[in-house]
Amino acid sequence: MKIDIQSLHFDASQQLKEFANHKVSKLEHFFDGIISADVVLSLDKADNTENKVSKITLGVSGDVLVAEKQCKTFEEGIDLACDALRRQLQKYKEQK
């Protein structure tokens, strides 16, 4: 699986990129048909503390699965998005 990590409006640390890469690569345990994964980390311009948006898009044989979470930290957002994608992958796998 090819994983592409982008950070919008800020420079992501190497540690954050490695965390995202590690979490997203674990999704292959649930479904081996994942072709690619795009992780987009961005800062929302809202004044509240939950201004970090984590969006993960998975390309699976002919379909696209997406999860987007807005949290206080990118790590929490990536965690929640991966959990949502895990559930989506299990449903997708049952349909096939």
All heavy atoms as an XYZ file, in Angstrom:
760
protein
N       0.848     -1.178      0.000
C       0.000      0.000      0.000
C       0.889      1.236      0.000
O       1.843      1.323      0.759
C      -0.900     -0.024      1.238
C      -1.549      1.297      1.543
S      -2.739      1.354      2.894
C      -1.907      0.646      4.259
N       0.530      2.188     -0.856
C       1.258      3.449     -0.940
C       0.575      4.458     -0.027
O      -0.622      4.692     -0.139
C       1.237      3.951     -2.383
C       1.927      5.263     -2.596
C       1.775      5.700     -4.048
C       2.268      7.105     -4.234
N       1.350      8.121     -3.728
N       1.331      5.044      0.897
C       0.780      6.016      1.844
C       1.387      7.386      1.545
O       2.602      7.542      1.529
C       1.083      5.613      3.301
C       0.482      4.246      3.613
C       0.542      6.663      4.264
C       0.842      3.705      4.973
N       0.499      8.373      1.307
C       0.926      9.739      1.031
C       0.432     10.634      2.166
O      -0.759     10.642      2.473
C       0.340     10.200     -0.314
C       0.810     11.571     -0.705
O       1.966     11.910     -0.388
O       0.025     12.315     -1.334
N       1.349     11.362      2.795
C       0.991     12.221      3.928
C       1.256     13.673      3.546
O       2.360     14.017      3.140
C       1.796     11.844      5.192
C       1.522     10.387      5.571
C       1.445     12.777      6.347
C       2.382      9.856      6.678
N       0.214     14.507      3.671
C       0.331     15.929      3.371
C      -0.042     16.729      4.615
O      -0.949     16.339      5.351
C      -0.626     16.340      2.262
C      -0.385     15.685      0.940
C      -1.454     16.104     -0.071
O      -2.354     16.863      0.238
N      -1.338     15.597     -1.269
N       0.629     17.850      4.803
C       0.250     18.752      5.889
C      -0.022     20.118      5.274
O       0.824     20.669      4.576
C       1.343     18.824      6.950
O       2.573     19.173      6.365
N      -1.223     20.639      5.514
C      -1.624     21.927      4.959
C      -1.542     23.005      6.025
O      -1.988     22.807      7.156
C      -3.060     21.843      4.434
C      -3.351     20.761      3.403
C      -4.820     20.758      3.036
C      -2.499     20.950      2.167
N      -0.980     24.141      5.692
C      -0.888     25.315      6.556
C       0.090     25.134      7.728
O       0.059     25.926      8.668
C      -2.254     25.726      7.102
C      -3.310     25.857      6.051
N      -3.221     26.758      5.025
C      -4.458     25.185      5.856
C      -4.272     26.634      4.252
N      -5.043     25.680      4.721
N       0.901     24.086      7.709
C       1.935     23.904      8.740
C       2.902     22.823      8.266
O       2.621     22.115      7.305
C       1.326     23.522     10.095
C       0.885     22.088     10.193
C       1.656     21.161     10.873
C      -0.282     21.654      9.583
C       1.264     19.828     10.953
C      -0.694     20.333      9.652
C       0.080     19.424     10.343
N       4.044     22.721      8.933
C       5.022     21.675      8.628
C       4.907     20.584      9.683
O       5.146     20.828     10.865
C       6.449     22.234      8.629
C       6.697     23.166      7.455
O       6.119     22.915      6.380
O       7.454     24.134      7.612
N       4.545     19.381      9.249
C       4.395     18.253     10.177
C       5.771     17.730     10.580
O       6.680     17.646      9.757
C       3.587     17.149      9.527
N       5.892     17.365     11.833
C       7.154     16.804     12.315
C       7.318     15.376     11.783
O       6.343     14.727     11.402
C       7.173     16.784     13.845
O       6.221     15.856     14.322
N       8.535     14.922     11.781
C       8.816     13.552     11.329
C       8.114     12.549     12.236
O       7.609     11.525     11.782
C      10.335     13.306     11.309
C      10.726     11.985     10.692
C      10.303     11.876      9.223
O      10.257     12.864      8.499
N       9.975     10.677      8.792
N       8.029     12.846     13.520
C       7.375     11.963     14.485
C       5.889     11.831     14.163
O       5.330     10.732     14.217
C       7.570     12.518     15.892
C       6.962     11.664     16.975
C       7.156     12.271     18.354
O       7.731     13.343     18.496
N       6.666     11.582     19.363
N       5.233     12.935     13.794
C       3.812     12.898     13.437
C       3.596     12.101     12.152
O       2.663     11.300     12.052
C       3.270     14.321     13.280
C       1.793     14.450     12.912
C       0.911     13.785     13.965
C       1.428     15.913     12.749
N       4.482     12.274     11.183
C       4.378     11.516      9.930
C       4.550     10.019     10.180
O       3.838      9.199      9.607
C       5.421     12.010      8.926
C       5.131     13.384      8.381
C       6.212     13.820      7.419
C       5.961     15.221      6.908
N       7.018     15.663      5.983
N       5.509      9.659     11.040
C       5.730      8.249     11.363
C       4.528      7.656     12.100
O       4.143      6.514     11.860
C       7.002      8.087     12.196
C       8.263      8.300     11.400
C       9.515      8.319     12.265
O       9.421      8.091     13.488
O      10.593      8.587     11.702
N       3.918      8.451     12.997
C       2.728      8.004     13.719
C       1.598      7.714     12.735
O       0.953      6.665     12.802
C       2.307      9.078     14.731
C       1.061      8.717     15.492
C       1.122      7.874     16.591
C      -0.174      9.216     15.110
C      -0.021      7.532     17.296
C      -1.329      8.886     15.803
C      -1.249      8.039     16.901
N       1.362      8.644     11.808
C       0.298      8.469     10.811
C       0.577      7.255      9.932
O      -0.309      6.441      9.671
C       0.167      9.730      9.963
N       1.811      7.113      9.504
C       2.201      5.985      8.657
C       1.973      4.662      9.380
O       1.443      3.702      8.811
C       3.666      6.143      8.248
C       4.056      5.231      7.126
O       3.212      4.730      6.397
N       5.341      5.027      6.968
N       2.346      4.602     10.652
C       2.201      3.382     11.456
C       0.727      3.013     11.617
O       0.342      1.855     11.428
C       2.859      3.594     12.819
C       2.697      2.462     13.763
N       3.346      1.258     13.598
C       1.941      2.330     14.878
C       2.993      0.440     14.579
N       2.134      1.071     15.373
N      -0.107      4.005     11.977
C      -1.531      3.751     12.207
C      -2.243      3.314     10.926
O      -3.033      2.365     10.934
C      -2.221      5.002     12.771
C      -1.912      5.252     14.208
C      -2.546      4.187     15.063
C      -2.417      4.485     16.523
N      -3.059      3.493     17.365
N      -1.962      3.990      9.824
C      -2.633      3.679      8.561
C      -2.175      2.324      8.024
O      -2.979      1.548      7.499
C      -2.397      4.801      7.519
C      -2.917      4.412      6.157
C      -3.061      6.088      7.991
N      -0.907      1.992      8.192
C      -0.416      0.704      7.692
C      -1.050     -0.463      8.439
O      -1.163     -1.566      7.897
C       1.106      0.640      7.762
O       1.552      0.721      9.087
N      -1.492     -0.252      9.688
C      -2.169     -1.307     10.447
C      -3.516     -1.693      9.823
O      -4.019     -2.785     10.082
C      -2.403     -0.862     11.893
C      -1.206     -0.974     12.777
C      -1.603     -0.648     14.205
C      -0.497     -0.968     15.172
N      -0.913     -0.711     16.560
N      -4.097     -0.803      9.022
C      -5.396     -1.093      8.404
C      -5.314     -2.260      7.421
O      -6.320     -2.883      7.122
C      -5.942      0.155      7.705
C      -6.357      1.303      8.627
C      -6.716      2.537      7.813
C      -7.517      0.893      9.518
N      -4.110     -2.554      6.940
C      -3.938     -3.685      6.013
C      -4.250     -5.022      6.676
O      -4.544     -5.992      5.990
C      -2.512     -3.701      5.445
C      -2.322     -2.729      4.314
C      -0.986     -2.918      3.622
O       0.044     -2.942      4.325
O      -0.990     -3.037      2.393
N      -4.216     -5.083      8.003
C      -4.549     -6.324      8.708
C      -6.021     -6.675      8.533
O      -6.396     -7.841      8.600
C      -4.237     -6.207     10.204
C      -2.776     -6.045     10.507
N      -1.849     -7.015     10.240
C      -2.092     -5.003     11.044
C      -0.645     -6.597     10.603
N      -0.767     -5.370     11.096
N      -6.858     -5.653      8.321
C      -8.299     -5.875      8.211
C      -8.754     -6.140      6.785
O      -9.788     -6.765      6.571
C      -9.055     -4.675      8.786
C      -8.721     -4.420     10.224
C      -7.834     -3.420     10.577
C      -9.264     -5.204     11.231
C      -7.506     -3.191     11.902
C      -8.945     -4.995     12.555
C      -8.063     -3.985     12.886
N      -7.989     -5.637      5.797
C      -8.355     -5.838      4.396
C      -7.113     -5.677      3.539
O      -6.458     -4.640      3.581
C      -9.434     -4.817      3.996
C      -9.982     -5.027      2.616
C     -10.786     -6.120      2.336
C      -9.702     -4.130      1.606
C     -11.302     -6.310      1.061
C     -10.212     -4.315      0.333
C     -11.019     -5.406      0.070
N      -6.766     -6.718      2.750
C      -5.530     -6.636      1.972
C      -5.721     -5.966      0.617
O      -4.765     -5.834     -0.115
C      -4.846     -7.994      1.769
C      -5.621     -9.183      2.221
O      -6.510     -9.009      3.022
O      -5.313    -10.287      1.766
N      -6.930     -5.554      0.274
C      -7.175     -4.942     -1.026
C      -6.984     -3.432     -1.043
O      -7.417     -2.769     -1.976
N      -6.332     -2.886     -0.025
C      -6.093     -1.441      0.010
C      -4.954     -1.112     -0.955
O      -3.861     -1.651     -0.850
C      -5.732     -0.959      1.430
C      -6.851     -1.307      2.412
C      -5.463      0.536      1.431
C      -6.502     -1.033      3.863
N      -5.248     -0.229     -1.897
C      -4.261      0.136     -2.905
C      -3.420      1.327     -2.454
O      -2.197      1.320     -2.558
C      -4.963      0.453     -4.244
C      -5.718     -0.791     -4.723
C      -3.963      0.927     -5.287
C      -6.738     -0.526     -5.784
N      -4.111      2.363     -1.953
C      -3.393      3.569     -1.538
C      -4.095      4.230     -0.365
O      -5.274      3.972     -0.110
C      -3.311      4.563     -2.704
O      -4.612      5.014     -3.033
N      -3.357      5.074      0.322
C      -3.912      5.835      1.448
C      -3.369      7.257      1.377
O      -2.168      7.454      1.206
C      -3.528      5.191      2.768
N      -4.271      8.220      1.464
C      -3.884      9.629      1.492
C      -4.272     10.197      2.848
O      -5.436     10.122      3.246
C      -4.592     10.421      0.392
C      -4.129     10.013     -0.997
O      -2.922      9.766     -1.152
O      -4.968      9.946     -1.907
N      -3.289     10.751      3.546
C      -3.532     11.367      4.848
C      -3.309     12.869      4.680
O      -2.232     13.291      4.258
C      -2.572     10.809      5.924
C      -2.835     11.457      7.264
C      -2.685      9.300      6.011
N      -4.347     13.656      4.989
C      -4.235     15.110      4.892
C      -4.453     15.682      6.291
O      -5.506     15.496      6.893
C      -5.264     15.698      3.901
C      -5.140     17.212      3.851
C      -5.085     15.101      2.516
N      -3.439     16.367      6.791
C      -3.496     17.004      8.106
C      -3.556     18.507      7.890
O      -2.718     19.061      7.173
C      -2.260     16.644      8.930
C      -1.971     15.151      9.085
C      -0.624     14.938      9.756
C      -3.072     14.466      9.857
N      -4.560     19.157      8.471
C      -4.685     20.594      8.270
C      -5.154     21.283      9.543
O      -5.718     20.650     10.436
C      -5.662     20.898      7.123
O      -6.949     20.411      7.437
N      -4.913     22.581      9.582
C      -5.346     23.403     10.704
C      -6.578     24.184     10.279
O      -6.570     24.869      9.260
C      -4.235     24.375     11.118
C      -3.001     23.749     11.740
C      -1.902     24.794     11.902
C      -3.336     23.143     13.082
N      -7.646     24.073     11.067
C      -8.864     24.823     10.820
C      -8.670     26.222     11.401
O      -8.000     26.388     12.413
C     -10.044     24.102     11.493
C     -11.373     24.659     11.074
O     -11.413     25.390     10.064
O     -12.375     24.360     11.747
N      -9.256     27.201     10.786
C      -9.056     28.577     11.251
C      -9.991     28.963     12.392
O     -10.044     30.109     12.783
C      -9.231     29.543     10.087
C      -8.129     29.397      9.063
C      -8.189     30.469      8.031
C      -7.038     30.269      7.053
N      -6.975     31.291      6.050
N     -10.710     28.000     12.931
C     -11.622     28.280     14.046
C     -10.824     28.673     15.295
O      -9.664     28.286     15.461
C     -12.480     27.053     14.335
N     -11.471     29.401     16.178
C     -10.793     29.873     17.386
C     -10.784     28.845     18.516
O     -10.109     29.033     19.515
C     -11.459     31.153     17.891
C     -11.182     32.320     16.960
O     -10.141     32.296     16.277
O     -12.009     33.252     16.925
N     -11.563     27.771     18.371
C     -11.602     26.791     19.459
C     -10.353     25.909     19.443
O      -9.567     25.939     18.507
C     -12.879     25.933     19.395
C     -12.969     25.129     18.119
O     -12.087     25.171     17.277
N     -14.045     24.395     17.966
N     -10.191     25.117     20.496
C      -8.972     24.296     20.617
C      -9.006     23.081     19.711
O      -7.956     22.525     19.401
C      -8.783     23.821     22.068
O      -9.942     23.100     22.470
C      -8.554     24.988     22.997
N     -10.189     22.647     19.293
C     -10.283     21.485     18.404
C     -10.182     21.943     16.954
O     -11.137     21.877     16.187
C     -11.588     20.733     18.653
C     -11.635     20.064     20.003
C     -12.823     19.134     20.154
O     -13.614     19.000     19.217
O     -12.947     18.535     21.227
N      -8.993     22.417     16.578
C      -8.818     22.976     15.245
C      -7.912     22.137     14.350
O      -7.488     22.593     13.306
C      -8.269     24.406     15.350
C      -6.863     24.453     15.904
O      -6.408     23.517     16.540
N      -6.183     25.558     15.684
N      -7.627     20.910     14.747
C      -6.739     20.056     13.957
C      -7.568     18.991     13.238
O      -8.235     18.182     13.869
C      -5.681     19.430     14.861
C      -4.748     20.506     15.402
C      -3.875     20.007     16.506
C      -2.981     21.092     17.031
N      -3.694     22.171     17.709
N      -7.530     19.022     11.912
C      -8.353     18.143     11.086
C      -7.474     17.060     10.475
O      -6.450     17.351      9.848
C      -9.067     18.941      9.971
C      -9.919     18.026      9.122
C      -9.894     20.058     10.568
N      -7.892     15.807     10.653
C      -7.196     14.655     10.081
C      -8.150     13.954      9.127
O      -9.208     13.490      9.548
C      -6.765     13.680     11.180
O      -5.984     14.338     12.138
N      -7.780     13.888      7.861
C      -8.626     13.244      6.853
C      -7.827     12.125      6.192
O      -6.724     12.357      5.695
C      -9.079     14.260      5.809
C      -9.965     13.674      4.732
C     -10.423     14.753      3.776
C     -11.308     14.177      2.695
N     -11.760     15.223      1.761
N      -8.390     10.930      6.205
C      -7.723      9.774      5.604
C      -8.627      9.215      4.513
O      -9.805      8.950      4.746
C      -7.418      8.688      6.651
C      -6.577      9.255      7.781
C      -6.714      7.499      6.001
C      -6.341      8.294      8.941
N      -8.068      9.053      3.325
C      -8.791      8.509      2.180
C      -8.106      7.218      1.751
O      -6.908      7.231      1.471
C      -8.795      9.516      1.013
O      -9.277     10.771      1.473
C      -9.653      9.019     -0.128
N      -8.864      6.127      1.722
C      -8.319      4.836      1.298
C      -8.858      4.474     -0.080
O     -10.070      4.539     -0.313
C      -8.719      3.725      2.271
C      -8.159      3.762      3.682
C      -8.659      2.557      4.465
C      -6.651      3.788      3.673
N      -7.970      4.091     -0.965
C      -8.367      3.573     -2.270
C      -8.375      2.060     -2.210
O      -7.346      1.425     -1.975
N      -9.577      1.475     -2.345
C      -9.713      0.020     -2.344
C     -10.351     -0.405     -3.653
O     -11.270      0.258     -4.125
C     -10.550     -0.494     -1.146
C      -9.827     -0.268      0.158
C     -11.901      0.160     -1.094
N      -9.857     -1.441     -4.237
C     -10.294     -1.992     -5.517
C     -11.617     -1.428     -6.052
O     -12.661     -2.020     -5.884
C     -10.384     -3.503     -5.408
O     -11.213     -3.870     -4.323
N     -11.542     -0.260     -6.688
C     -12.699      0.328     -7.334
C     -13.517      1.267     -6.477
O     -14.410      1.937     -6.979
N     -13.266      1.371     -5.200
C     -14.016      2.246     -4.304
C     -13.068      3.138     -3.502
O     -11.862      2.916     -3.477
C     -14.872      1.435     -3.326
C     -16.114      0.865     -3.968
O     -16.748      1.577     -4.759
O     -16.444     -0.301     -3.687
N     -13.673      4.113     -2.834
C     -12.914      5.028     -1.981
C     -13.610      5.102     -0.627
O     -14.816      5.292     -0.558
C     -12.839      6.439     -2.607
C     -12.133      7.402     -1.671
C     -12.133      6.400     -3.943
N     -12.844      4.925      0.435
C     -13.363      5.045      1.801
C     -12.707      6.259      2.435
O     -11.494      6.448      2.328
C     -13.051      3.789      2.611
C     -13.550      2.463      2.053
C     -13.098      1.316      2.944
C     -15.055      2.460      1.913
N     -13.519      7.096      3.116
C     -13.014      8.347      3.673
C     -13.443      8.489      5.124
O     -14.571      8.149      5.479
C     -13.549      9.560      2.872
C     -13.040     10.863      3.468
C     -13.166      9.463      1.416
N     -12.536      8.992      5.961
C     -12.860      9.339      7.347
C     -12.168     10.659      7.659
O     -10.987     10.843      7.346
C     -12.403      8.256      8.307
N     -12.915     11.579      8.258
C     -12.363     12.883      8.617
C     -12.760     13.200     10.052
O     -13.932     13.113     10.416
C     -12.903     13.959      7.674
C     -12.327     15.322      7.928
C     -12.746     16.344      6.870
O     -13.341     15.971      5.856
O     -12.467     17.524      7.091
N     -11.782     13.547     10.858
C     -12.027     13.848     12.271
C     -11.355     15.164     12.642
O     -10.251     15.464     12.175
C     -11.485     12.741     13.179
C     -12.099     11.376     12.934
C     -13.565     11.355     13.286
C     -14.160      9.988     12.991
N     -15.597      9.944     13.178
N     -12.017     15.929     13.505
C     -11.478     17.194     13.992
C     -11.326     17.087     15.505
O     -12.300     16.859     16.218
C     -12.417     18.338     13.620
C     -11.870     19.691     13.950
C     -12.663     20.808     13.294
O     -13.428     20.584     12.363
N     -12.479     22.017     13.784
N     -10.099     17.228     15.989
C      -9.803     17.007     17.412
C      -8.806     18.038     17.930
O      -8.354     18.904     17.194
C      -9.219     15.604     17.606
S     -10.347     14.299     17.127
N      -8.427     17.862     19.199
C      -7.444     18.755     19.818
C      -6.030     18.478     19.330
O      -5.201     19.372     19.268
C      -7.489     18.624     21.341
C      -8.742     19.180     21.952
C      -8.697     19.047     23.464
C      -9.980     19.584     24.069
N      -9.997     19.482     25.524
N      -5.736     17.195     19.026
C      -4.401     16.830     18.536
C      -4.539     16.018     17.254
O      -5.556     15.365     17.025
C      -3.626     15.989     19.568
O      -4.297     14.743     19.729
C      -3.512     16.707     20.904
N      -3.501     16.054     16.439
C      -3.511     15.271     15.213
C      -3.497     13.772     15.522
O      -4.135     12.987     14.845
C      -2.317     15.634     14.331
C      -2.478     16.955     13.635
C      -1.641     18.010     13.922
C      -3.475     17.153     12.692
C      -1.778     19.229     13.288
C      -3.634     18.365     12.054
C      -2.781     19.407     12.351
N      -2.768     13.397     16.567
C      -2.684     11.980     16.926
C      -4.066     11.420     17.261
O      -4.430     10.328     16.816
C      -1.734     11.774     18.107
C      -0.272     11.981     17.779
C       0.184     13.438     17.825
O      -0.637     14.322     18.110
O       1.360     13.694     17.544
N      -4.847     12.178     18.034
C      -6.192     11.740     18.390
C      -7.078     11.642     17.141
O      -7.834     10.691     16.974
C      -6.802     12.737     19.391
C      -8.189     12.362     19.856
C      -8.797     13.409     20.785
O      -8.190     14.477     20.991
O      -9.902     13.140     21.286
N      -6.961     12.614     16.253
C      -7.737     12.610     15.019
C      -7.384     11.437     14.121
O      -8.267     10.792     13.550
N      -6.095     11.143     14.005
C      -5.650     10.007     13.189
C      -6.170      8.706     13.788
O      -6.648      7.825     13.071
C      -4.105      9.997     13.070
C      -3.634     11.182     12.228
C      -3.607      8.678     12.485
C      -2.143     11.436     12.301
N      -6.085      8.585     15.109
C      -6.600      7.405     15.815
C      -8.082      7.182     15.532
O      -8.504      6.076     15.171
C      -6.404      7.588     17.321
C      -5.484      6.555     17.919
O      -5.023      5.671     17.184
O      -5.237      6.646     19.130
N      -8.885      8.240     15.698
C     -10.326      8.126     15.487
C     -10.672      7.850     14.032
O     -11.579      7.062     13.731
C     -11.026      9.403     15.971
C     -10.984      9.660     17.472
C     -11.563     11.030     17.798
C     -11.714      8.566     18.232
N      -9.952      8.476     13.114
C     -10.195      8.244     11.685
C      -9.850      6.808     11.309
O     -10.574      6.162     10.530
C      -9.392      9.234     10.840
N      -8.763      6.269     11.859
C      -8.389      4.883     11.582
C      -9.427      3.909     12.140
O      -9.738      2.896     11.508
C      -7.000      4.572     12.132
S      -5.671      5.261     11.138
N      -9.976      4.213     13.325
C     -11.034      3.371     13.893
C     -12.267      3.374     12.985
O     -12.875      2.332     12.741
C     -11.428      3.850     15.292
C     -10.389      3.503     16.346
O      -9.519      2.645     16.063
O     -10.446      4.085     17.440
N     -12.635      4.553     12.489
C     -13.783      4.657     11.590
C     -13.527      3.884     10.297
O     -14.413      3.184      9.789
C     -14.083      6.120     11.293
N     -12.318      3.979      9.775
C     -11.981      3.259      8.541
C     -11.938      1.751      8.763
O     -12.300      0.982      7.874
C     -10.646      3.755      7.981
C     -10.721      5.108      7.288
C      -9.325      5.633      7.009
C     -11.524      5.016      6.008
N     -11.514      1.343      9.937
C     -11.502     -0.088     10.255
C     -12.925     -0.639     10.179
O     -13.164     -1.691      9.581
C     -10.895     -0.318     11.640
C     -10.833     -1.785     12.048
C     -10.260     -1.962     13.449
N     -10.801     -1.066     14.452
C     -11.978     -1.229     15.071
N     -12.731     -2.265     14.779
N     -12.376     -0.369     15.989
N     -13.883      0.086     10.752
C     -15.288     -0.341     10.694
C     -15.796     -0.341      9.250
O     -16.504     -1.257      8.829
C     -16.150      0.560     11.574
C     -15.903      0.341     13.068
C     -16.911      1.068     13.929
N     -16.870      2.515     13.774
C     -16.048      3.337     14.429
N     -15.191      2.831     15.299
N     -16.089      4.639     14.239
N     -15.427      0.686      8.482
C     -15.835      0.752      7.076
C     -15.255     -0.419      6.279
O     -15.940     -1.001      5.434
C     -15.388      2.068      6.443
C     -16.150      3.278      6.916
C     -15.665      4.544      6.229
O     -15.367      4.541      5.045
N     -15.588      5.620      6.991
N     -14.003     -0.755      6.559
C     -13.362     -1.869      5.851
C     -14.044     -3.193      6.177
O     -14.208     -4.047      5.297
C     -11.870     -1.942      6.206
C     -10.971     -0.910      5.539
C      -9.584     -0.934      6.172
C     -10.872     -1.161      4.049
N     -14.440     -3.379      7.430
C     -15.117     -4.621      7.806
C     -16.459     -4.735      7.095
O     -16.817     -5.806      6.598
C     -15.282     -4.698      9.327
C     -13.966     -4.958     10.035
C     -14.049     -4.835     11.547
O     -14.957     -4.199     12.082
N     -13.098     -5.455     12.239
N     -17.209     -3.632      6.995
C     -18.481     -3.647      6.272
C     -18.251     -3.893      4.785
O     -18.980     -4.632      4.147
C     -19.222     -2.333      6.466
C     -19.831     -2.175      7.834
C     -20.561     -0.855      7.938
C     -21.084     -0.644      9.353
N     -21.749      0.651      9.492
N     -17.227     -3.236      4.236
C     -16.899     -3.392      2.819
C     -16.523     -4.827      2.503
O     -16.944     -5.397      1.490
C     -15.758     -2.440      2.465
C     -15.347     -2.486      1.008
C     -16.055     -1.797      0.051
C     -14.239     -3.232      0.604
C     -15.674     -1.831     -1.287
C     -13.857     -3.271     -0.726
C     -14.586     -2.582     -1.661
O     -14.216     -2.627     -2.982
N     -15.769     -5.437      3.396
C     -15.313     -6.825      3.221
C     -16.508     -7.788      3.251
O     -16.536     -8.748      2.484
C     -14.319     -7.159      4.332
C     -13.507     -8.393      4.120
C     -12.484     -8.462      5.240
C     -11.738     -9.743      5.253
N     -10.775     -9.825      6.356
N     -17.489     -7.509      4.110
C     -18.684     -8.360      4.188
C     -19.521     -8.282      2.929
O     -20.148     -9.255      2.525
C     -19.531     -7.957      5.402
C     -18.912     -8.326      6.731
C     -19.662     -7.724      7.907
O     -20.747     -7.119      7.704
O     -19.159     -7.850      9.042
N     -19.519     -7.115      2.285
C     -20.301     -6.925      1.064
C     -19.678     -7.653     -0.121
O     -20.389     -8.030     -1.049
C     -20.426     -5.446      0.719
C     -21.270     -4.671      1.697
C     -21.256     -3.181      1.406
O     -20.531     -2.720      0.516
N     -22.041     -2.422      2.157
N     -18.403     -7.839     -0.126
C     -17.711     -8.470     -1.271
C     -17.730     -9.970     -1.208
O     -17.880    -10.644     -0.329
C     -16.259     -7.971     -1.370
C     -16.162     -6.515     -1.672
C     -16.673     -6.241     -3.045
C     -16.780     -4.748     -3.315
N     -17.337     -4.423     -4.560
